[in-house]
Amino acid sequence: MSNKIDTKKNQLLIFSTAAALGGLLFGFDTGVISGAIHFIKIEFNLNAYQEGFAVSNLMVACVIGALLAGPIADWTGRKKVLILCAVLFTVSAILSALPRSFTELVIARFIGGMGVGMASVVSPMYIAEISPAKIRGRLVALNQLAIVVGILLSYLSNWLLVDTGINNWRYMLVAEILPAITFLVGLFFIPESPRWLTKEGLEKEALDVLNIVAGAANADHELQEVKKSLSEKSTSLKELLHPSLRRVLIVGILFSLFAHITGIDTIIYYGPIIFLESGFKTDSALLASVMIGITNLIFTFVGMAMVDKAGRKFLLLVGLAGMGISMTLVGLCMQSDMISAKWTLLWIMTYIASFAMSIGVVIWVYLSEIYPTRVRGQALSVATMVLWLGNVILTQLFPVMMERFGGGTFYIFSFICLLAFIFTWTMVKETKGVSLEEIEEMWV
């Protein structure tokens, strides 16, 4: 009996890991630009606004991809959308190595951004829908772990390729092709989401999947719970504003917005630029980014270990407090000529650690579990679209903010962290250990 249980757990882990590779591509595609942007700026002679757009155009595509992903996933299934994401990542990686103009680079990155936006919705959605409640947090957090690993891999490849000559940024961008193809191949070995299959009336197929991921003893009960959740009237995007859904939609939107405007994207996308401004040399700035990536990875493991024990809300409160304090100290270091650049690195690492163990892990877990099954795809698309809008605004404006405010920019992020702390304290509900169907009743 124990061998059968272990086999089912292994299958569940394999399915979740394959889907989470979408997160790895998400992390790689968004992180790789941090090392390339300095050289792209030189080659195409970009000003501050163009520099911001070189980074943010991918996030503009993410907004579109996120908005489309939910309805398409509800229509064709989660698995088919993930396969589409893998194709977009592969095409983008190839085209990113070939641009002869800034416009061609923007087009190539835009294609990848569509893949990132879709994967950011569907990968955690898929994992949440195949996971038992008691380990759902840890399994969905695999997506965030994959994002962090993708970011770290992009930093490492940037550092290794920096001395490869005038085309180094092209090599940095095309390096994505290997994980993209791996993701595409892996997707052919996972089943469709049992909740989507049930919604489509394919109960036998859904039960077969539930037998694998939930076990034969629990499969029938899980199927009945899903059917009960789906028995209510299907909801359109417009009807998401109905009073019974309005509060959870608002919480998801605000959470998504705060997740990015608290400043994480400035570190992920502009880390080397920040370190250069602090006094680091080019090689040292890229190595410092690798240290940031390692810190991000370590504390993502910490968050994953705690998310189903300490709970989502507790982690958020602790993390936001650490993020706010760290941003204040980064601002002080950036504004003082008397403080070593190493202190800037230390406080940025503290900020990253605080983010990774809290928002970094919780965001995809929380958004993928708080919405009712019948509208999860549409509602998650809306929340994720807002998440990427916040990302677009921040990445577009950061170079301009640094030109105008310098280190004072980080005080603004510290204040936003305080607002996010108040929001979490007053509006976020705890969901650890609660089934998706029970969470739906809790919000109603």
DRENPA-510880 format. One record per residue (C-alpha): x, y, z; residue in one letter; residue number from 1. Coordinates in steps of 0.2 Angstrom, whole numbers, plus 2048, in hexadecimal, padded with zeros to 3 digits. Layout:
// residues N
    px    py    pz   residuo   num
     X     Y     Z         a   NUM
...
***
This chain:
// residues 444
    px    py    pz   residuo   num
   800   800   800         m     1
   80E   80C   805         s     2
   816   809   7F4         n     3
   806   80E   7EB         k     4
   805   81E   7F5         i     5
   817   822   7F1         d     6
   814   81F   7DF         t     7
   805   82B   7DF         k     8
   80F   838   7E8         k     9
   81D   836   7DB         n    10
   811   838   7CD         q    11
   809   847   7D4         l    12
   81A   84F   7D7         l    13
   81F   84B   7C5         i    14
   80F   853   7BE         f    15
   811   862   7C9         s    16
   824   864   7C5         t    17
   820   863   7B2         a    18
   813   871   7B3         a    19
   81F   87B   7BE         a    20
   82C   87C   7B0         l    21
   820   889   7AA         g    22
   826   893   7B9         g    23
   838   88F   7B5         l    24
   836   897   7A4         l    25
   82C   8A5   7AC         f    26
   83B   8A9   7B7         g    27
   849   8A6   7AA         f    28
   840   8B2   79D         d    29
   83D   8C0   7AA         t    30
   84E   8BE   7B2         g    31
   859   8BD   7A3         v    32
   856   8CF   79E         i    33
   85F   8D5   7AE         s    34
   870   8D0   7A7         g    35
   86C   8D4   795         a    36
   865   8E5   797         i    37
   875   8EE   79A         h    38
   87C   8E8   789         f    39
   86C   8EA   780         i    40
   86B   8FC   785         k    41
   87D   8FF   77E         i    42
   87A   8F6   76E         e    43
   869   8FF   76A         f    44
   86E   90F   772         n    45
   85E   90F   77E         l    46
   858   91E   789         n    47
   850   91B   79A         a    48
   83F   919   793         y    49
   844   90D   786         q    50
   84F   903   792         e    51
   83F   901   79D         g    52
   835   8FB   78E         f    53
   842   8EF   789         a    54
   83E   8E7   79A         v    55
   82C   8EB   79C         s    56
   826   8E6   78A         n    57
   827   8D3   790         l    58
   81C   8D8   79E         m    59
   80F   8E0   793         v    60
   80E   8D0   78A         a    61
   80C   8C7   79A         c    62
   7FD   8D2   79E         v    63
   7F5   8CC   78D         i    64
   7FA   8BA   790         g    65
   7F3   8B9   7A2         a    66
   7E3   8C1   79C         l    67
   7E1   8B4   78E         l    68
   7E7   8A5   798         a    69
   7D9   8A2   7A4         g    70
   7CB   8A2   797         p    71
   7D5   897   78B         i    72
   7DA   88B   799         a    73
   7C7   88A   79D         d    74
   7C3   887   78B         w    75
   7D1   87B   785         t    76
   7D8   874   795         g    77
   7E7   879   7A0         r    78
   7F3   86D   797         k    79
   7F1   874   786         k    80
   7F4   885   78C         v    81
   804   880   794         l    82
   80A   878   784         i    83
   806   888   77B         l    84
   811   891   788         c    85
   820   885   785         a    86
   81E   889   772         v    87
   81E   89C   775         l    88
   82E   89B   780         f    89
   837   891   773         t    90
   833   89D   765         v    91
   837   8AC   770         s    92
   848   8A4   775         a    93
   84D   8A2   762         i    94
   847   8B3   75C         l    95
   850   8BC   76B         s    96
   861   8B7   764         a    97
   85E   8BE   753         l    98
   857   8D0   754         p    99
   860   8DE   749         r   100
   856   8EC   751         s   101
   84E   8F0   762         f   102
   83D   8ED   75A         t   103
   841   8DC   755         e   104
   847   8D8   767         l   105
   837   8DF   76E         v   106
   82D   8D3   763         i   107
   837   8C4   768         a   108
   835   8C8   77B         r   109
   823   8CC   778         f   110
   820   8BA   772         i   111
   829   8B4   782         g   112
   81F   8BF   78D         g   113
   80F   8B7   786         m   114
   815   8A7   78C         g   115
   81A   8AE   79D         v   116
   809   8B5   7A0         g   117
   800   8A5   79B         m   118
   80B   89A   7A5         a   119
   80A   8A6   7B5         s   120
   7F7   8A2   7B5         v   121
   7F6   890   7AF         v   122
   805   887   7B7         s   123
   7FF   88B   7C9         p   124
   7ED   888   7C4         m   125
   7F1   877   7BE         y   126
   7FB   872   7CD         i   127
   7EE   878   7D9         a   128
   7E0   86E   7D0         e   129
   7EA   85E   7D1         i   130
   7F0   860   7E3         s   131
   7E8   859   7F3         p   132
   7E4   867   800         a   133
   7F1   862   80D         k   134
   800   864   801         i   135
   7F9   870   7F5         r   136
   803   87F   7FB         g   137
   814   876   7F9         r   138
   80F   86F   7E8         l   139
   809   880   7E1         v   140
   819   888   7E9         a   141
   823   87D   7DD         l   142
   81E   889   7D0         n   143
   826   897   7DA         q   144
   835   88C   7DD         l   145
   836   88A   7CA         a   146
   835   89C   7C7         i   147
   843   89F   7D3         v   148
   84E   892   7CC         v   149
   84B   899   7BB         g   150
   850   8AA   7C1         i   151
   860   8A3   7C9         l   152
   864   899   7B9         l   153
   862   8A9   7AE         s   154
   86E   8B3   7BA         y   155
   87B   8A5   7B9         l   156
   87A   8A4   7A6         s   157
   87B   8B7   7A5         n   158
   88B   8B7   7B0         w   159
   893   8A8   7A6         l   160
   88F   8B0   795         l   161
   894   8C2   79A         v   162
   8A5   8C1   792         d   163
   8A0   8B8   782         t   164
   8A2   8C8   777         g   165
   897   8D5   76F         i   166
   888   8C9   76D         n   167
   888   8C3   77F         n   168
   876   8C9   782         w   169
   870   8BF   773         r   170
   878   8AF   77B         y   171
   870   8B4   78B         m   172
   85E   8B4   784         l   173
   860   8A5   779         v   174
   865   89A   788         a   175
   853   898   78C         e   176
   850   88C   77E         i   177
   856   87D   788         l   178
   84A   87E   796         p   179
   83C   883   78A         a   180
   83E   873   780         i   181
   83F   869   790         t   182
   82E   871   796         f   183
   826   86D   786         l   184
   82B   85A   786         v   185
   826   858   798         g   186
   814   85E   796         l   187
   810   84F   78B         f   188
   812   844   79A         f   189
   805   84D   7A6         i   190
   7F2   84A   7A6         p   191
   7E5   858   7A5         e   192
   7DE   860   7B4         s   193
   7D1   856   7BD         p   194
   7C7   865   7C1         r   195
   7C7   86B   7AF         w   196
   7C2   859   7A9         l   197
   7B3   859   7B5         t   198
   7AE   86A   7AF         k   199
   7AD   863   79D         e   200
   7A3   854   7A3         g   201
   7B2   848   7A1         l   202
   7AF   840   7B2         e   203
   7B7   82F   7AE         k   204
   7C7   838   7A8         e   205
   7C7   843   7B8         a   206
   7C5   834   7C3         l   207
   7D3   82C   7BB         d   208
   7DE   83B   7BF         v   209
   7D8   83D   7D1         l   210
   7DC   82A   7D4         n   211
   7EE   82F   7D0         i   212
   7EF   840   7D9         v   213
   7E3   83D   7E8         a   214
   7E3   82A   7EA         g   215
   7D5   81E   7E7         a   216
   7CD   820   7F8         a   217
   7CB   833   7F6         n   218
   7C8   834   7E3         a   219
   7B5   832   7E4         d   220
   7B4   83F   7F2         h   221
   7BF   84B   7E8         e   222
   7B4   849   7D9         l   223
   7A4   84C   7E2         q   224
   7AB   85C   7EA         e   225
   7B1   863   7D9         v   226
   7A0   85F   7D1         k   227
   797   868   7E0         k   228
   7A2   877   7DD         s   229
   79F   877   7CA         l   230
   78C   874   7CC         s   231
   789   887   7CF         e   232
   786   892   7C0         k   233
   795   895   7B5         s   234
   79B   8A7   7B7         t   235
   7A1   8B3   7A9         s   236
   7AF   8C0   7AB         l   237
   7A2   8CD   7AE         k   238
   799   8C4   7BB         e   239
   7A9   8C3   7C5         l   240
   7A3   8D3   7CD         l   241
   794   8CB   7D5         h   242
   794   8CE   7E8         p   243
   798   8BC   7EC         s   244
   7A8   8BD   7E2         l   245
   7AD   8CF   7E3         r   246
   7B7   8CF   7F4         r   247
   7C2   8C0   7EF         v   248
   7C5   8C8   7DE         l   249
   7CA   8D8   7E6         i   250
   7D6   8CF   7F2         v   251
   7DE   8C6   7E4         g   252
   7E0   8D6   7DA         i   253
   7E8   8E0   7E8         l   254
   7F3   8D1   7ED         f   255
   7F9   8D0   7DB         s   256
   7FC   8E2   7DA         l   257
   806   8E3   7EA         f   258
   810   8D4   7E6         a   259
   819   8DE   7D8         h   260
   819   8F0   7DD         i   261
   821   8ED   7EE         t   262
   831   8ED   7E3         g   263
   836   8DB   7DF         i   264
   837   8DE   7CC         d   265
   844   8EC   7CE         t   266
   850   8DF   7D6         i   267
   84C   8D1   7CA         i   268
   84D   8DB   7BA         y   269
   859   8E9   7BF         y   270
   864   8E1   7CC         g   271
   874   8E3   7C2         p   272
   870   8F5   7BE         i   273
   86C   8F9   7D1         i   274
   87D   8F1   7D6         f   275
   886   8FB   7C8         l   276
   87E   90B   7D0         e   277
   884   905   7E1         s   278
   896   904   7DB         g   279
   898   8F2   7D5         f   280
   8A2   8EE   7C5         k   281
   899   8E4   7B7         t   282
   89F   8D3   7BB         d   283
   89C   8D6   7CE         s   284
   88A   8DD   7CA         a   285
   886   8CD   7C1         l   286
   88D   8C2   7CE         l   287
   883   8CC   7DC         a   288
   874   8C7   7D2         s   289
   879   8B5   7D3         v   290
   87A   8B7   7E6         m   291
   868   8BF   7E5         i   292
   862   8B0   7DB         g   293
   869   8A4   7E8         i   294
   862   8AD   7F6         t   295
   851   8AD   7ED         n   296
   852   89A   7EB         l   297
   857   896   7FD         i   298
   849   8A0   805         f   299
   83D   899   7F8         t   300
   840   888   800         f   301
   83D   890   811         v   302
   82C   897   80B         g   303
   827   886   804         m   304
   82B   87D   814         a   305
   821   889   81E         m   306
   812   88E   813         v   307
   807   87F   818         d   308
   80D   880   82A         k   309
   80E   892   82F         a   310
   801   897   822         g   311
   800   8A3   814         r   312
   7FB   8B3   81E         k   313
   809   8B1   82B         f   314
   816   8B0   81E         l   315
   810   8BF   815         l   316
   810   8CA   824         l   317
   822   8C5   829         v   318
   828   8C7   818         g   319
   820   8D8   814         l   320
   828   8DE   824         a   321
   839   8D8   81F         g   322
   837   8DF   80E         m   323
   832   8F1   814         g   324
   840   8F2   820         i   325
   84D   8EC   813         s   326
   847   8F8   806         m   327
   849   907   812         t   328
   85B   901   815         l   329
   85F   8FF   802         v   330
   859   911   800         g   331
   865   917   80E         l   332
   874   90D   806         c   333
   870   914   7F5         m   334
   870   926   7FB         q   335
   87F   925   805         s   336
   891   926   7FE         d   337
   898   920   80F         m   338
   88F   90F   80E         i   339
   898   901   805         s   340
   88F   8F9   7F6         a   341
   890   8E8   7FF         k   342
   883   8EF   80C         w   343
   877   8F2   7FD         t   344
   879   8E0   7F8         l   345
   876   8DA   809         l   346
   865   8E3   80B         w   347
   860   8DF   7FA         i   348
   863   8CC   7FE         m   349
   859   8CF   80E         t   350
   84B   8D6   804         y   351
   84B   8C8   7F8         i   352
   84B   8BB   806         a   353
   83C   8C3   80E         s   354
   833   8C3   7FD         f   355
   838   8B2   7F8         a   356
   831   8AA   809         m   357
   821   8B4   808         s   358
   819   8BC   7F9         i   359
   824   8B1   7ED         g   360
   81E   8A1   7F3         v   361
   80C   8A6   7F9         v   362
   807   8B0   7EA         i   363
   804   8A2   7DE         w   364
   7FD   896   7EB         v   365
   7F1   8A3   7F1         y   366
   7EB   8A9   7E0         l   367
   7E8   897   7DA         s   368
   7DE   892   7E9         e   369
   7D2   8A0   7EE         i   370
   7C7   8A1   7DF         y   371
   7B8   895   7DC         p   372
   7BC   887   7CF         t   373
   7AE   88C   7C3         r   374
   7B7   89E   7C1         v   375
   7C9   89A   7C6         r   376
   7D0   89C   7B4         g   377
   7C7   8AD   7B1         q   378
   7CA   8B4   7C2         a   379
   7DC   8AE   7C3         l   380
   7DF   8B6   7B2         s   381
   7D8   8C7   7B8         v   382
   7E3   8C6   7C8         a   383
   7F3   8C1   7BE         t   384
   7F0   8CE   7B1         m   385
   7F0   8DB   7BF         v   386
   800   8D3   7C6         l   387
   808   8D6   7B5         w   388
   801   8E8   7B3         l   389
   80A   8EC   7C4         g   390
   81A   8E4   7BD         n   391
   818   8EE   7AC         v   392
   816   8FE   7B6         i   393
   825   8FB   7C1         l   394
   831   8F5   7B4         t   395
   82D   903   7A8         q   396
   82F   911   7B5         l   397
   83E   90A   7C0         f   398
   84C   911   7B5         p   399
   843   922   7B4         v   400
   840   921   7C7         m   401
   852   91E   7CA         m   402
   857   92D   7BF         e   403
   84C   938   7C9         r   404
   84C   932   7DB         f   405
   85C   927   7DC         g   406
   85C   91D   7EC         g   407
   84C   925   7F2         g   408
   843   91A   7E6         t   409
   845   90C   7F3         f   410
   83C   916   800         y   411
   82C   916   7F5         i   412
   82D   903   7F4         f   413
   82F   902   807         s   414
   81F   90C   809         f   415
   816   901   7FD         i   416
   81B   8F2   808         c   417
   813   8FA   817         l   418
   803   8FC   80D         l   419
   804   8EA   808         a   420
   806   8E4   81A         f   421
   7F6   8EE   81F         i   422
   7ED   8E6   810         f   423
   7F3   8D4   815         t   424
   7EE   8D7   828         w   425
   7DD   8DD   824         t   426
   7D7   8D4   814         m   427
   7E0   8C3   811         v   428
   7D8   8B3   818         k   429
   7E2   8A4   81D         e   430
   7E0   895   812         t   431
   7ED   888   817         k   432
   7E6   876   818         g   433
   7D5   87B   811         v   434
   7CE   873   801         s   435
   7CB   87D   7F2         l   436
   7B8   87B   7F4         e   437
   7B8   880   807         e   438
   7C2   88F   802         i   439
   7B4   894   7F6         e   440
   7A7   893   804         e   441
   7B3   89D   810         m   442
   7B3   8AC   805         w   443
   7A0   8AB   801         v   444
***
